[in-house]
Amino acid sequence: METLELINSVMPYVVGAVIAWLVATGRMGYAKGTIQRPDPRRVADVPVPAEAQERARELAKAGKRVAAVKEIRQATGLPLQPALDVVAALRQGIVLPVEPGEARDRPLDP
C-alpha cells in the first residue's frame, strides 16, 4: 500500500516533467511546427470570390476573425489552415485573385 501511495504522489511531477521535456525538445506541439502561424504568402494565388473577400475583410477588421475564416471556408471550400492564411492576407490589405490565373497586381479599393 505504501508503494502505491508513493507512486500516486510522484506521478503528476513525472508526467509534468515528461511533457515539459517533449515541448522543449520539439517533439510535441507548437515547438515542432505542427501548428503553423497564418502566412499570407502561402495563399497569394488562391482564388477567392470578391464578395467573400469584402465580407471577410470587414469581419476581420471588426475583430471577428473566426467569422471571417468561416466566411472564407464556406465561399471557397478551403481547409482551415489555408482559410486562416487568406484572412491574414485580407487583414494586411492583400487583394487575392477572384478567378484562377488572375493577376494579383490589382490595387486595393479603399
Buried (B, 14 or more C-beta within 10 A) or exposed (E): EEEEEEEEEEEEEEEEEEEEEBBEEEEBEEEEEEEEEBEBEBBEEBEBBEEBBEBBBBBBEEEBBEBBBBBBBEBBEBEEBBBBBBBBBBBEEBBBBBEEEEEEEEEEEE
